[in-house]
Amino acid sequence: MPSREMVASQRYKTNSQVWNAVGMWAWMLHRATGIGLVLYLILHATLISTSLISGAQSFNATLTMLMTNPVLHYMELLLVGAVIYHGLNGVRLLLFDIGIGFSKQKEIFWAAMVLGAIMWISVVVVKLS
């Protein structure tokens, strides 16, 4: 029968192996971006619908405030990054579900990240120019 110390050290070794895996971080980031996108959609729908209900002047004032706020321009870049990551990772997961590339998960993940980074950087360049 193994001692308590040995069991604890084996448990931590397993946790370390799980948290060092690319798949775990891809899963966590996929969940975080998914939650963030849902929260954004709720906020967006609420803000636009309440300003539309309030009338044309309120709607125009809301849009002017949103379009002239520099902080929101940078947050929009984060939104685009979340959409790109979530979409590319979703395609990667869909490929695995239908049996394509299952043995090359890490390579496909990094290829998707490079493609996503290129897409996001091009959006940043266009937005900030």
C-alpha positions as CSV (number, residue, x, y, z in Angstrom):
1,M,0.0,0.0,0.0
2,P,1.5,3.4,-1.0
3,S,2.1,6.0,1.6
4,R,0.2,9.3,1.7
5,E,3.2,11.3,0.5
6,M,3.7,9.1,-2.5
7,V,0.1,9.4,-3.5
8,A,0.2,13.2,-3.2
9,S,3.3,13.5,-5.2
10,Q,1.8,11.3,-8.0
11,R,-1.3,13.5,-8.0
12,Y,0.7,16.7,-8.4
13,K,2.8,15.1,-11.2
14,T,-0.4,14.3,-13.0
15,N,-1.8,17.9,-12.5
16,S,1.5,19.3,-13.8
17,Q,1.2,17.1,-16.9
18,V,-2.3,18.2,-17.5
19,W,-1.6,21.9,-17.1
20,N,1.5,21.7,-19.3
21,A,-0.5,20.2,-22.2
22,V,-1.4,22.5,-25.1
23,G,-4.8,20.9,-25.3
24,M,-5.8,22.1,-21.8
25,W,-4.8,25.7,-22.5
26,A,-6.6,25.6,-25.9
27,W,-9.7,24.3,-24.1
28,M,-9.6,26.9,-21.4
29,L,-9.0,29.8,-23.9
30,H,-11.8,28.4,-26.0
31,R,-14.2,28.5,-23.0
32,A,-13.1,31.9,-21.9
33,T,-13.5,33.4,-25.4
34,G,-16.9,31.7,-25.7
35,I,-18.1,33.2,-22.5
36,G,-16.7,36.6,-23.4
37,L,-18.4,36.5,-26.8
38,V,-21.8,35.6,-25.2
39,L,-21.4,38.4,-22.7
40,Y,-20.5,40.8,-25.5
41,L,-23.6,39.8,-27.5
42,I,-25.9,40.3,-24.5
43,L,-24.4,43.7,-23.7
44,H,-24.5,44.8,-27.4
45,A,-28.1,43.7,-27.9
46,T,-29.2,45.4,-24.6
47,L,-27.4,48.6,-25.4
48,I,-28.6,48.9,-29.0
49,S,-32.2,47.9,-28.2
50,T,-32.6,50.3,-25.3
51,S,-31.1,53.1,-27.3
52,L,-33.4,52.3,-30.2
53,I,-36.5,52.2,-28.0
54,S,-35.5,55.6,-26.5
55,G,-35.7,57.3,-29.9
56,A,-33.5,58.5,-32.7
57,Q,-31.7,61.2,-30.7
58,S,-30.8,58.7,-28.0
59,F,-29.6,56.2,-30.6
60,N,-27.5,58.7,-32.4
61,A,-26.0,59.9,-29.1
62,T,-25.2,56.3,-28.1
63,L,-23.5,55.6,-31.4
64,T,-21.5,58.8,-31.2
65,M,-20.3,58.0,-27.7
66,L,-19.3,54.5,-28.8
67,M,-17.6,55.5,-32.0
68,T,-15.5,58.3,-30.5
69,N,-14.3,56.4,-27.4
70,P,-10.7,55.4,-27.9
71,V,-10.8,52.7,-25.3
72,L,-13.6,51.0,-27.1
73,H,-11.5,51.0,-30.3
74,Y,-8.8,48.9,-28.5
75,M,-11.5,46.7,-27.0
76,E,-12.9,46.1,-30.4
77,L,-9.4,44.7,-31.4
78,L,-9.7,42.3,-28.5
79,L,-13.1,41.3,-29.6
80,V,-11.8,40.6,-33.1
81,G,-9.0,38.5,-31.6
82,A,-11.5,36.5,-29.6
83,V,-13.7,35.9,-32.6
84,I,-10.7,34.8,-34.7
85,Y,-9.4,32.4,-32.0
86,H,-12.8,31.0,-31.1
87,G,-13.6,30.4,-34.8
88,L,-10.3,28.8,-35.7
89,N,-10.2,26.6,-32.6
90,G,-13.8,25.6,-33.3
91,V,-12.9,24.5,-36.9
92,R,-9.9,22.6,-35.4
93,L,-12.3,20.8,-32.9
94,L,-14.8,20.1,-35.7
95,L,-12.0,18.4,-37.7
96,F,-11.1,16.2,-34.7
97,D,-14.8,15.3,-34.2
98,I,-15.0,14.0,-37.8
99,G,-11.7,12.1,-37.4
100,I,-9.3,14.4,-39.4
101,G,-5.9,15.2,-37.9
102,F,-6.5,13.6,-34.5
103,S,-2.9,12.4,-34.2
104,K,-1.5,15.9,-35.0
105,Q,-3.5,18.0,-32.5
106,K,-0.6,20.0,-31.3
107,E,0.7,20.9,-34.8
108,I,-2.8,21.8,-36.0
109,F,-3.3,24.0,-32.9
110,W,-0.1,25.9,-33.5
111,A,-0.8,26.2,-37.3
112,A,-4.2,27.7,-36.4
113,M,-2.6,30.1,-33.9
114,V,-0.1,31.3,-36.6
115,L,-3.0,31.8,-39.0
116,G,-5.0,33.6,-36.4
117,A,-2.1,35.8,-35.4
118,I,-1.6,36.8,-39.1
119,M,-5.3,37.5,-39.4
120,W,-5.4,39.6,-36.2
121,I,-2.3,41.5,-37.0
122,S,-3.7,42.4,-40.4
123,V,-6.9,43.7,-38.7
124,V,-4.8,45.7,-36.2
125,V,-2.8,47.3,-39.0
126,V,-5.9,48.3,-41.0
127,K,-7.7,49.5,-37.9
128,L,-4.9,51.6,-36.5
129,S,-3.8,53.1,-39.9
